[in-house]
Amino acid sequence: MNIVSLFSGAGGFDLGFIQAGHKVLWANDVDKDCAATYAHNIGEHFVLEDIKDINTDTIPDCDIVIGGFPCQGFSLANRNRDISDERNKLYLEFVRVVRDKMPSYFVAENVRGLLSLEKGEAIKMIVEDFKKIGYDVNYRVFNAADFGVPQNRYRVIIIGIRNDIFNGNFPFPTPTHAKKPDFLHEKWISIGEALKNTPEPDSEHNLKNHIYSKYKVTNRNFTGHRRTDPDKPSPTILAKKTGGNVAIHHPKNHRRMSVRESAIIQSFPLDFEFFGSMGSMYRQIGNAVAVLFAKKIGEEFRRLENEVNLSEKAEMIVA
């Protein structure tokens, strides 16, 4: 399917859909470092401009609009969360593009704190906004670790299907991994396993972006400062905008994880190169949708596309 990507960042969401066999026609973000990273690794179809200033007539028609609208205002880590936060209103730009382009589907990603914002009123408002423009909407919380990503990363996935094609089924992905494996699920992948073959940044290596924050390693019960258990999936990779980097502890707890190690935990390919300052690279990775998880969502849309095509062929034969 043809994709339009909003709030694209470094391109984790897009790359996952591309790996699943889709084509991204147009992508947008306002961050210049993201633009450099995206163009280098994915393609020149990236538009560096504020979405509020973009006329939707300049955006190509597509089958799916995807994007993770900025989540800092919705995050549980933001103690001053409020529905009036200017960052929360950016989802209305997502609504505007979907309304004007009327794709068959849209997929939006956000932090799970979105569901509790304003005692649940924020998600109700978002769903109603999409319903008003002609979409059936559903949402679920997923943990990326349940899909082979070596990281506990809970995110809300909102899927919309245009009313005239909705058949009662939403293409949510089915978990492939679990904390306790069984005949349907493999065991979660631990951070220790994911990084076991990664050399130390200070040793001789040929990895891109294998630099790390020298911010001291502590052991406090606070986000970004807890010890890492090497036998479990990584804590959530963070995206701190101000106040310095708070990279997650390496599984040996002797230093912070490098930019490259953080990217590995977010399931970016080893040859995916990030641009900008070290802080910017950490932030791009922390803001991204885990690539493997995005691929699993993309595969569900490929399955849906194949089912639609088979149905259309059957109708043609009957006719």
Order of alpha helices (4+ residues) and beta strands (2+ residues): beta-alpha-beta-alpha-beta-beta-alpha-beta-alpha-beta-beta-beta-beta-alpha-alpha-alpha-alpha
